[in-house]
Amino acid sequence: MVTLIATLTIKEGKMEEAIQIIKEIVPKVRNTESGCKAYIPHTVKGRKNKNKVLFYEKYEDKAALDLHSANLPKNFEKLFPFLEGGMDLKTCEEII
């Protein structure tokens, strides 16, 4: 399994609109990427994190992650204008 932690910063005042778009993206990813075992967006608590969205993602293998990465530009097309900067990505491998 490969785990990905993606942190996105949403532009000031755009969180609600971004959340609505994320609610459209997530079911599409879950339904079309069979190797994606978890795709769970979170808001982050705390004033300094008020514009953060964190995605917890699990893929059965690197090929599944590569497929997701290839689909990302199309899937995030509507969300990109709401992002402040890029995404902070951390790729992790399970210990156990």
Residue frames as a rotation matrix with the C-alpha (Angstrom) as fourth column:
MET 1
0.575 0.818 0.000 0.00
0.818 -0.575 0.000 0.00
0.000 0.000 -1.000 0.00
VAL 2
-0.651 -0.674 0.349 1.05
0.664 -0.729 -0.167 3.55
0.367 0.123 0.922 -0.69
THR 3
0.344 0.718 -0.605 -0.33
0.889 -0.456 -0.035 6.40
-0.301 -0.526 -0.795 1.41
LEU 4
-0.489 -0.407 0.771 -0.38
0.632 -0.775 -0.008 9.98
0.601 0.484 0.636 0.22
ILE 5
0.129 0.462 -0.877 -1.00
0.827 -0.539 -0.162 13.01
-0.548 -0.704 -0.451 2.41
ALA 6
-0.425 -0.187 0.886 -1.84
0.755 -0.614 0.232 16.06
0.500 0.767 0.402 0.31
THR 7
-0.106 0.348 -0.932 -2.27
0.732 -0.606 -0.310 19.46
-0.673 -0.715 -0.191 1.92
LEU 8
-0.210 0.162 0.964 -3.97
0.822 -0.505 0.264 22.19
0.530 0.848 -0.027 -0.09
THR 9
-0.666 0.060 -0.743 -4.23
0.434 -0.780 -0.452 25.85
-0.606 -0.623 0.494 0.85
ILE 10
0.065 0.810 0.583 -7.50
0.993 -0.112 0.046 27.43
0.102 0.575 -0.811 -0.26
LYS 11
-0.645 -0.268 0.716 -7.63
0.347 -0.937 -0.039 31.13
0.681 0.223 0.697 -1.13
GLU 12
-0.929 0.249 -0.275 -9.05
0.154 -0.416 -0.896 33.40
-0.337 -0.875 0.348 1.55
GLY 13
-0.383 0.883 -0.272 -12.86
-0.645 -0.467 -0.605 33.45
-0.661 -0.056 0.748 1.48
LYS 14
-0.143 0.279 -0.949 -13.14
-0.932 0.286 0.225 30.53
0.334 0.917 0.219 -0.96
MET 15
-0.871 -0.303 0.386 -13.35
-0.445 0.820 -0.361 27.55
-0.207 -0.486 -0.849 1.42
GLU 16
-0.104 0.908 0.405 -17.09
-0.277 0.365 -0.889 26.90
-0.955 -0.204 0.213 1.05
GLU 17
0.604 0.273 -0.749 -16.89
-0.772 -0.034 -0.635 26.98
-0.199 0.962 0.190 -2.75
ALA 18
-0.372 -0.832 -0.411 -13.82
-0.859 0.477 -0.187 24.73
0.351 0.283 -0.892 -2.68
ILE 19
-0.698 0.163 0.697 -15.61
-0.381 0.740 -0.554 22.24
-0.606 -0.653 -0.455 -0.40
GLN 20
0.413 0.910 -0.024 -18.51
-0.464 0.188 -0.866 22.00
-0.783 0.369 0.500 -2.84
ILE 21
0.413 -0.354 -0.839 -16.11
-0.862 0.145 -0.485 21.20
0.294 0.924 -0.245 -5.68
ILE 22
-0.700 -0.688 0.190 -14.29
-0.708 0.634 -0.312 18.64
0.094 -0.352 -0.931 -3.51
LYS 23
-0.261 0.705 0.660 -17.65
-0.391 0.547 -0.740 16.97
-0.882 -0.451 0.133 -2.83
GLU 24
0.757 0.451 -0.473 -17.96
-0.595 0.174 -0.785 16.50
-0.272 0.875 0.400 -6.61
ILE 25
0.067 -0.855 -0.515 -14.40
-0.895 0.177 -0.410 15.26
0.441 0.488 -0.753 -7.10
VAL 26
-0.511 -0.416 0.752 -14.24
-0.796 0.558 -0.232 12.64
-0.324 -0.718 -0.616 -4.34
PRO 27
0.326 0.658 0.679 -17.04
-0.298 0.753 -0.587 10.31
-0.897 -0.011 0.441 -5.53
LYS 28
0.842 -0.057 -0.536 -15.67
-0.533 0.055 -0.844 10.46
0.077 0.997 0.016 -9.06
VAL 29
-0.185 -0.980 -0.071 -12.20
-0.906 0.198 -0.374 9.36
0.380 -0.005 -0.925 -7.91
ARG 30
-0.427 0.053 0.903 -13.62
-0.647 0.680 -0.346 6.65
-0.632 -0.731 -0.256 -5.65
ASN 31
0.513 0.776 0.368 -15.81
-0.253 0.546 -0.799 5.27
-0.820 0.316 0.476 -8.46
THR 32
0.934 -0.098 -0.345 -13.30
-0.342 0.047 -0.939 5.37
0.108 0.994 0.010 -11.32
GLU 33
-0.018 -0.997 -0.078 -9.97
-0.772 0.064 -0.633 4.44
0.636 0.049 -0.771 -9.71
SER 34
0.769 0.453 -0.452 -10.25
-0.153 0.816 0.558 0.87
0.621 -0.359 0.696 -8.44
GLY 35
0.044 -0.854 -0.518 -6.73
0.661 0.414 -0.626 0.94
0.749 -0.315 0.583 -6.98
CYS 36
-0.556 -0.123 0.822 -7.66
-0.391 -0.834 -0.390 3.89
0.733 -0.538 0.415 -4.76
LYS 37
-0.372 0.344 -0.862 -8.56
0.645 0.764 0.026 2.33
0.667 -0.547 -0.506 -1.41
ALA 38
0.208 0.444 -0.872 -9.15
0.885 -0.465 -0.026 5.57
-0.417 -0.766 -0.489 0.53
TYR 39
-0.585 -0.284 0.760 -9.64
0.592 -0.790 0.161 9.15
0.555 0.544 0.630 -0.62
ILE 40
0.335 0.707 -0.624 -10.75
0.929 -0.136 0.344 11.24
0.159 -0.694 -0.702 2.33
PRO 41
-0.264 -0.393 0.881 -10.63
0.285 -0.904 -0.318 15.05
0.922 0.167 0.350 2.43
HIS 42
0.173 0.247 -0.954 -10.49
0.985 -0.042 0.167 16.90
0.001 -0.968 -0.250 5.76
THR 43
0.596 -0.131 0.792 -10.60
-0.095 -0.991 -0.093 20.50
0.798 -0.020 -0.603 6.87
VAL 44
-0.255 -0.772 -0.583 -7.91
0.695 0.273 -0.665 21.29
0.672 -0.575 0.467 9.42
LYS 45
0.741 0.594 -0.314 -8.82
0.622 -0.430 0.654 22.86
0.253 -0.680 -0.688 12.76
GLY 46
0.046 -0.693 -0.720 -7.10
0.796 -0.410 0.446 25.90
-0.604 -0.593 0.532 14.18
ARG 47
0.704 0.304 -0.642 -6.90
0.033 -0.917 -0.398 29.52
-0.710 0.259 -0.655 13.13
LYS 48
-0.128 -0.836 -0.534 -3.55
-0.659 -0.330 0.675 29.19
-0.741 0.438 -0.509 11.34
ASN 49
-0.905 -0.168 0.390 -4.94
0.114 0.789 0.604 26.23
-0.409 0.591 -0.695 9.35
LYS 50
-0.133 0.979 -0.155 -8.36
-0.095 -0.168 -0.981 27.71
-0.987 -0.115 0.116 8.53
ASN 51
0.413 0.260 -0.873 -7.65
-0.840 -0.262 -0.475 27.63
-0.352 0.929 0.110 4.79
LYS 52
-0.666 -0.740 -0.090 -6.19
-0.734 0.629 0.258 24.11
-0.134 0.238 -0.962 4.71
VAL 53
0.700 0.713 -0.041 -7.67
-0.710 0.688 -0.154 20.95
-0.081 0.137 0.987 3.25
LEU 54
-0.461 -0.834 0.302 -5.86
-0.802 0.538 0.261 17.71
-0.381 -0.122 -0.917 3.86
PHE 55
0.539 0.554 -0.635 -6.45
-0.763 0.640 -0.089 14.61
0.357 0.533 0.767 1.73
TYR 56
-0.232 -0.513 0.826 -5.68
-0.655 0.711 0.257 11.19
-0.719 -0.482 -0.501 3.22
GLU 57
0.523 0.352 -0.776 -5.25
-0.846 0.326 -0.422 8.80
0.104 0.877 0.468 0.30
LYS 58
-0.135 -0.545 0.828 -4.35
-0.435 0.783 0.445 5.10
-0.890 -0.300 -0.342 0.08
TYR 59
0.385 0.147 -0.911 -3.48
-0.917 0.177 -0.359 3.22
0.108 0.973 0.202 -3.09
GLU 60
0.953 0.054 0.297 -2.98
-0.122 0.968 0.217 -0.50
-0.276 -0.243 0.930 -3.51
ASP 61
0.249 -0.925 0.286 0.36
0.835 0.355 0.421 0.09
-0.491 0.134 0.861 -5.27
LYS 62
-0.483 -0.549 -0.683 2.47
0.144 -0.819 0.556 2.61
-0.864 0.170 0.474 -7.14
ALA 63
-0.872 0.206 0.444 0.63
0.467 0.076 0.881 1.90
0.148 0.976 -0.162 -10.42
ALA 64
0.148 0.980 -0.130 -2.66
0.969 -0.117 0.220 2.96
0.200 -0.158 -0.967 -8.78
LEU 65
0.230 -0.158 -0.960 -1.02
0.481 -0.839 0.253 6.15
-0.846 -0.520 -0.117 -7.48
ASP 66
-0.820 -0.571 -0.049 0.41
0.204 -0.370 0.906 6.83
-0.535 0.733 0.419 -10.95
LEU 67
-0.465 0.746 0.476 -3.08
0.796 0.116 0.594 6.48
0.388 0.655 -0.648 -12.46
HIS 68
0.460 0.635 -0.620 -4.48
0.850 -0.517 0.101 8.90
-0.257 -0.574 -0.778 -9.89
SER 69
-0.180 -0.634 -0.752 -1.69
0.282 -0.766 0.578 11.37
-0.942 -0.107 0.317 -10.64
ALA 70
-0.911 -0.131 0.391 -2.43
0.402 -0.072 0.913 11.15
-0.092 0.989 0.118 -14.37
ASN 71
-0.102 0.972 0.210 -6.14
0.877 -0.011 0.481 11.87
0.470 0.233 -0.851 -13.69
LEU 72
-0.191 0.007 -0.982 -5.45
0.848 -0.503 -0.168 14.75
-0.495 -0.864 0.090 -11.30
PRO 73
-0.956 -0.189 -0.224 -5.34
0.082 -0.906 0.415 17.63
-0.281 0.378 0.882 -13.81
LYS 74
-0.603 0.797 0.038 -8.78
0.029 -0.026 0.999 16.76
0.797 0.603 -0.008 -15.18
ASN 75
0.007 0.646 -0.763 -10.30
0.855 0.392 0.339 15.92
0.519 -0.655 -0.550 -11.79
PHE 76
-0.113 -0.141 -0.984 -9.01
0.830 -0.557 -0.016 19.13
-0.545 -0.819 0.180 -10.16
GLU 77
-0.527 -0.129 0.840 -9.68
0.749 -0.537 0.388 21.39
0.401 0.834 0.380 -13.12
LYS 78
0.351 0.773 0.529 -12.48
0.326 -0.630 0.705 23.26
0.878 -0.075 -0.473 -11.30
LEU 79
0.824 -0.035 -0.565 -10.59
0.563 -0.048 0.825 23.33
-0.056 -0.998 -0.019 -7.99
PHE 80
-0.082 -0.987 0.140 -7.24
0.989 -0.098 -0.114 24.72
0.126 0.130 0.984 -9.18
PRO 81
-0.127 0.008 0.992 -8.47
0.279 -0.959 0.043 28.36
0.952 0.282 0.120 -9.35
PHE 82
0.801 0.511 0.312 -9.33
-0.170 -0.305 0.937 28.17
0.574 -0.804 -0.158 -5.62
LEU 83
0.650 -0.617 -0.444 -5.86
0.759 0.560 0.333 27.01
0.043 -0.553 0.832 -4.56
GLU 84
0.860 -0.508 0.039 -3.22
-0.506 -0.842 0.189 29.29
-0.063 -0.183 -0.981 -3.10
GLY 85
-0.203 -0.979 0.023 0.04
-0.941 0.201 0.272 27.93
-0.271 0.033 -0.962 -4.47
GLY 86
-0.321 -0.013 -0.947 0.56
-0.569 0.802 0.182 24.26
0.757 0.597 -0.265 -5.16
MET 87
0.832 0.550 -0.076 -0.05
-0.316 0.581 0.750 21.16
0.457 -0.600 0.657 -3.08
ASP 88
-0.193 -0.836 0.513 2.20
-0.981 0.146 -0.131 19.88
0.035 -0.528 -0.848 -0.33
LEU 89
0.681 0.422 -0.598 2.50
-0.502 0.864 0.038 16.14
0.533 0.274 0.801 -1.04
LYS 90
-0.279 -0.716 0.640 3.93
-0.931 0.366 0.004 13.49
-0.237 -0.595 -0.768 1.24
THR 91
0.385 0.308 -0.870 4.16
-0.568 0.822 0.039 9.94
0.727 0.479 0.492 -0.07
CYS 92
-0.130 -0.334 0.934 4.33
-0.968 0.249 -0.046 7.37
-0.217 -0.909 -0.355 2.71
GLU 93
-0.193 0.074 -0.978 4.71
-0.357 0.923 0.140 3.62
0.914 0.377 -0.152 2.94
GLU 94
0.746 0.571 0.343 3.04
-0.540 0.217 0.813 1.62
0.389 -0.792 0.470 5.69
ILE 95
-0.338 -0.855 0.394 5.31
-0.930 0.240 -0.276 0.05
0.142 -0.460 -0.877 8.26
ILE 96
-0.808 0.135 0.574 2.98
-0.140 0.902 -0.409 -2.79
-0.573 -0.411 -0.709 9.18
